[in-house]
Amino acid sequence: MATCSSCWVLKQCLIVGFLFVIIISSIQPVNGCFTSIFSFGDSLTDTGNLLEISLLESNKLPPSAFPPNGRTLFHHPSGRRCDGRLVIDFLAEALGIPFLQPSYTTKVGRLQKFQKGMNFAVAGATALNSSFLQENGIHNRSTNISLGDELNSFKHLLPSLCSSSA
């Protein structure tokens, strides 16, 4: 059973999400302005990072490595936690940008592909740092990646994308 504080937090999240959708939908689209997308989040936007991390760290494959994930569009498991595309894929397509590659990829020459964007989202990622969760007795079975980790990865990539260190 949910506690009053967790219900209150859920209500706040729903209200913020609703306001975000209203604000975004009221903005007029600006065609041709966007040349890249950088995505952060969890399984709702993960295009394969959890799979790549699992291969690098433990060789234990996550559910996204098996059918039916990826069946509809890619015809094989794609690392996405669905059988087709994610919202971030539709957004990239609408902007004329290639699908975002996972930032934790082991593929060679990846920085050349990331000029059009990169996906830092990891399925199971949390908003709070894993050290805070562990101190409070909470263990995340999926990954120990947090939003802070995703943002730090982005900060490390910036110098290779920008001509200025600022």
C-alpha positions as a Markdown table, in Angstrom:
| # | Residue | x | y | z |
|---|---|---|---|---|
| 1 | Met | 0.0 | 0.0 | 0.0 |
| 2 | Ala | 1.3 | 3.5 | -0.9 |
| 3 | Thr | 2.0 | 6.0 | 1.8 |
| 4 | Cys | 0.7 | 9.5 | 1.8 |
| 5 | Ser | 4.1 | 10.9 | 1.0 |
| 6 | Ser | 4.5 | 8.6 | -2.0 |
| 7 | Cys | 1.0 | 9.5 | -3.3 |
| 8 | Trp | 1.9 | 13.2 | -2.9 |
| 9 | Val | 5.1 | 12.7 | -4.9 |
| 10 | Leu | 3.2 | 10.8 | -7.6 |
| 11 | Lys | 0.6 | 13.6 | -7.8 |
| 12 | Gln | 3.4 | 16.2 | -8.2 |
| 13 | Cys | 5.0 | 14.2 | -10.9 |
| 14 | Leu | 1.7 | 13.8 | -12.8 |
| 15 | Ile | 1.0 | 17.5 | -12.5 |
| 16 | Val | 4.5 | 18.5 | -13.7 |
| 17 | Gly | 4.3 | 16.0 | -16.6 |
| 18 | Phe | 0.8 | 17.3 | -17.6 |
| 19 | Leu | 2.1 | 20.9 | -17.6 |
| 20 | Phe | 5.2 | 19.9 | -19.6 |
| 21 | Val | 3.0 | 18.3 | -22.3 |
| 22 | Ile | 0.8 | 21.4 | -22.4 |
| 23 | Ile | 3.7 | 23.8 | -22.7 |
| 24 | Ile | 5.5 | 21.6 | -25.4 |
| 25 | Ser | 2.3 | 21.2 | -27.4 |
| 26 | Ser | 1.7 | 25.0 | -27.4 |
| 27 | Ile | 5.1 | 25.8 | -28.8 |
| 28 | Gln | 5.1 | 26.3 | -32.6 |
| 29 | Pro | 7.5 | 23.9 | -34.4 |
| 30 | Val | 10.6 | 25.5 | -35.8 |
| 31 | Asn | 11.6 | 23.4 | -38.8 |
| 32 | Gly | 15.3 | 23.0 | -39.7 |
| 33 | Cys | 16.6 | 24.5 | -36.4 |
| 34 | Phe | 17.5 | 21.2 | -34.7 |
| 35 | Thr | 20.5 | 19.3 | -35.9 |
| 36 | Ser | 21.0 | 16.8 | -33.0 |
| 37 | Ile | 19.3 | 15.3 | -30.0 |
| 38 | Phe | 20.9 | 14.3 | -26.7 |
| 39 | Ser | 18.6 | 12.0 | -24.7 |
| 40 | Phe | 18.6 | 11.2 | -21.0 |
| 41 | Gly | 16.3 | 8.9 | -19.0 |
| 42 | Asp | 15.4 | 5.3 | -18.4 |
| 43 | Ser | 13.8 | 2.5 | -20.4 |
| 44 | Leu | 11.3 | 4.9 | -22.0 |
| 45 | Thr | 14.2 | 6.3 | -24.1 |
| 46 | Asp | 17.0 | 3.7 | -23.8 |
| 47 | Thr | 18.1 | 2.7 | -27.3 |
| 48 | Gly | 20.5 | 0.0 | -26.1 |
| 49 | Asn | 22.6 | 1.3 | -23.3 |
| 50 | Leu | 21.6 | -1.3 | -20.8 |
| 51 | Leu | 22.5 | -4.0 | -23.3 |
| 52 | Glu | 25.9 | -2.4 | -24.0 |
| 53 | Ile | 26.6 | -2.0 | -20.2 |
| 54 | Ser | 25.6 | -5.6 | -19.5 |
| 55 | Leu | 28.0 | -6.8 | -22.2 |
| 56 | Leu | 30.9 | -4.7 | -20.9 |
| 57 | Glu | 30.4 | -5.5 | -17.2 |
| 58 | Ser | 28.9 | -8.9 | -16.8 |
| 59 | Asn | 28.0 | -10.6 | -20.1 |
| 60 | Lys | 24.6 | -11.2 | -18.5 |
| 61 | Leu | 22.1 | -10.1 | -21.0 |
| 62 | Pro | 19.1 | -8.0 | -20.1 |
| 63 | Pro | 15.6 | -8.8 | -21.3 |
| 64 | Ser | 16.0 | -6.2 | -24.1 |
| 65 | Ala | 18.5 | -8.6 | -25.8 |
| 66 | Phe | 15.8 | -11.2 | -26.5 |
| 67 | Pro | 12.6 | -11.4 | -28.6 |
| 68 | Pro | 10.1 | -10.0 | -28.9 |
| 69 | Asn | 12.1 | -6.8 | -28.3 |
| 70 | Gly | 12.9 | -5.1 | -31.6 |
| 71 | Arg | 10.8 | -7.5 | -33.6 |
| 72 | Thr | 8.5 | -5.1 | -35.4 |
| 73 | Leu | 10.9 | -2.6 | -36.9 |
| 74 | Phe | 14.4 | -4.0 | -36.5 |
| 75 | His | 13.5 | -7.7 | -37.0 |
| 76 | His | 15.9 | -8.6 | -34.2 |
| 77 | Pro | 16.4 | -7.5 | -30.6 |
| 78 | Ser | 17.7 | -3.9 | -30.6 |
| 79 | Gly | 18.3 | -3.2 | -26.9 |
| 80 | Arg | 15.1 | -1.3 | -26.7 |
| 81 | Arg | 12.5 | -2.4 | -24.1 |
| 82 | Cys | 9.8 | -2.7 | -26.7 |
| 83 | Asp | 9.2 | -4.6 | -30.0 |
| 84 | Gly | 9.3 | -1.5 | -32.1 |
| 85 | Arg | 10.4 | 2.1 | -31.8 |
| 86 | Leu | 10.5 | 4.4 | -28.8 |
| 87 | Val | 9.2 | 8.0 | -28.7 |
| 88 | Ile | 12.7 | 9.3 | -29.1 |
| 89 | Asp | 12.9 | 7.3 | -32.4 |
| 90 | Phe | 9.8 | 9.0 | -33.7 |
| 91 | Leu | 11.1 | 12.4 | -32.6 |
| 92 | Ala | 14.4 | 11.8 | -34.4 |
| 93 | Glu | 12.6 | 10.7 | -37.5 |
| 94 | Ala | 10.3 | 13.8 | -37.5 |
| 95 | Leu | 13.4 | 16.1 | -37.2 |
| 96 | Gly | 15.2 | 14.2 | -40.0 |
| 97 | Ile | 17.9 | 12.9 | -37.6 |
| 98 | Pro | 19.2 | 9.3 | -37.6 |
| 99 | Phe | 18.1 | 7.1 | -34.7 |
| 100 | Leu | 20.1 | 7.8 | -31.6 |
| 101 | Gln | 22.9 | 5.4 | -30.9 |
| 102 | Pro | 23.6 | 4.3 | -27.3 |
| 103 | Ser | 26.4 | 6.3 | -25.7 |
| 104 | Tyr | 27.9 | 3.2 | -24.0 |
| 105 | Thr | 28.3 | 1.4 | -27.3 |
| 106 | Thr | 31.4 | -0.7 | -27.9 |
| 107 | Lys | 31.4 | 0.0 | -31.6 |
| 108 | Val | 34.5 | 1.6 | -33.1 |
| 109 | Gly | 34.3 | 5.1 | -34.5 |
| 110 | Arg | 31.3 | 6.0 | -32.5 |
| 111 | Leu | 32.1 | 9.7 | -32.0 |
| 112 | Gln | 31.7 | 10.3 | -35.7 |
| 113 | Lys | 28.1 | 9.0 | -35.5 |
| 114 | Phe | 27.3 | 11.1 | -32.5 |
| 115 | Gln | 27.5 | 14.5 | -34.3 |
| 116 | Lys | 23.7 | 14.1 | -34.8 |
| 117 | Gly | 23.1 | 13.2 | -31.2 |
| 118 | Met | 23.6 | 10.6 | -28.6 |
| 119 | Asn | 21.4 | 8.6 | -26.2 |
| 120 | Phe | 22.6 | 8.5 | -22.6 |
| 121 | Ala | 19.4 | 6.9 | -21.2 |
| 122 | Val | 19.7 | 3.5 | -19.4 |
| 123 | Ala | 16.8 | 1.2 | -18.6 |
| 124 | Gly | 16.4 | 1.1 | -14.9 |
| 125 | Ala | 18.3 | 4.4 | -14.3 |
| 126 | Thr | 17.3 | 6.4 | -11.3 |
| 127 | Ala | 17.0 | 10.1 | -10.7 |
| 128 | Leu | 18.9 | 9.8 | -7.4 |
| 129 | Asn | 22.5 | 8.6 | -7.2 |
| 130 | Ser | 23.1 | 5.0 | -6.4 |
| 131 | Ser | 25.2 | 5.9 | -3.4 |
| 132 | Phe | 22.2 | 7.7 | -1.8 |
| 133 | Leu | 19.9 | 4.7 | -2.6 |
| 134 | Gln | 22.4 | 2.3 | -1.1 |
| 135 | Glu | 22.7 | 4.4 | 2.1 |
| 136 | Asn | 19.0 | 4.1 | 2.4 |
| 137 | Gly | 18.9 | 0.4 | 1.9 |
| 138 | Ile | 17.5 | 0.5 | -1.7 |
| 139 | His | 19.1 | -1.8 | -4.2 |
| 140 | Asn | 18.5 | -1.4 | -8.0 |
| 141 | Arg | 18.7 | -4.8 | -9.6 |
| 142 | Ser | 18.9 | -3.4 | -13.2 |
| 143 | Thr | 21.8 | -1.0 | -13.1 |
| 144 | Asn | 23.7 | 1.4 | -10.8 |
| 145 | Ile | 23.4 | 4.3 | -13.4 |
| 146 | Ser | 21.6 | 7.5 | -12.3 |
| 147 | Leu | 20.7 | 10.7 | -14.1 |
| 148 | Gly | 23.8 | 12.2 | -12.6 |
| 149 | Asp | 25.9 | 9.5 | -14.2 |
| 150 | Glu | 24.2 | 10.2 | -17.6 |
| 151 | Leu | 24.9 | 13.9 | -17.2 |
| 152 | Asn | 28.5 | 13.3 | -16.4 |
| 153 | Ser | 28.9 | 11.1 | -19.5 |
| 154 | Phe | 27.5 | 14.0 | -21.5 |
| 155 | Lys | 29.9 | 16.5 | -19.9 |
| 156 | His | 32.8 | 14.2 | -20.9 |
| 157 | Leu | 31.6 | 14.1 | -24.5 |
| 158 | Leu | 31.1 | 17.9 | -24.9 |
| 159 | Pro | 34.8 | 18.8 | -25.6 |
| 160 | Ser | 34.8 | 16.5 | -28.6 |
| 161 | Leu | 31.6 | 18.1 | -29.9 |
| 162 | Cys | 32.3 | 21.7 | -29.2 |
| 163 | Ser | 35.2 | 23.9 | -30.3 |
| 164 | Ser | 35.3 | 25.7 | -26.9 |
| 165 | Ser | 35.9 | 24.2 | -23.4 |
| 166 | Ala | 33.1 | 26.4 | -22.1 |
